[in-house]
Amino acid sequence: MFRIAALLGLVGLALATGLIIWSGWSQVLDALAQAGWGIGWIAIFHFLPLVLSGAGWRFLIAGRGRPSLPQFVMFMWVRAAVNNLMPVARIGGEIVSIRLMVAQGMRRSQAISSTVVELTLSVIAVFLFVVTGVGLFAMRISDQDAVMRMAWGVLLSLPVIVALGAVQKAGFFGLMFKLFRLMFRDKWASMA
């Protein structure tokens, strides 16, 4: 398994290098030079929310057998990498991280449910962050039309977030499981 991963990693590195050369390596270097050391600081700063999200996700798991904080940071890192780098409609990372958690000894149901809760809480946290940002922006700018457009955008996204919580509270996933089991009968167990 490690050999395949290493081989695929080398193939990916070769493709990335080829893409940089094909698109003009001087343009890539110029863009990096223009960004300066700030791009490094952004990468370092990105690690802080990653660690905090991993700690919050770990907190959702009860018991002594839960993976360590570095393992949860790795789960978050792998999930973000797959979601951001692969064309998998931003759901492949969740599947990969769940598989990693199961491989680390977590029960599948625990891995899936904690992932759903963590994603829901992340969506709510981002929403609150955006509300705070729009509020701070409104205090600093005189263009009330722009502020109102942003406020309407935030207000229109609120029902989606409320619906996300309501769907989970109503047992949507259990209902979907029962529906698929009725549709696919014995085949559902192997697909699930």
VENSUL-V652960 format. One record per run of one state. SS is the DSSP state (alpha for helix, beta for strand, coil for the rest). FROM is the first residue (numbers start at 1). TO is the last residue. If there is no record, write none. Layout:
SS&FROM&TO  SS&FROM&TO
//
This chain:
coil&1&1  alpha&2&23  coil&24&24  alpha&25&35  coil&36&37  alpha&38&59  coil&60&68  alpha&69&85  coil&86&91  alpha&92&103  coil&104&107  alpha&108&140  coil&141&143  alpha&144&169  coil&170&171  alpha&172&184  coil&185&185  alpha&186&191  coil&192&192
//
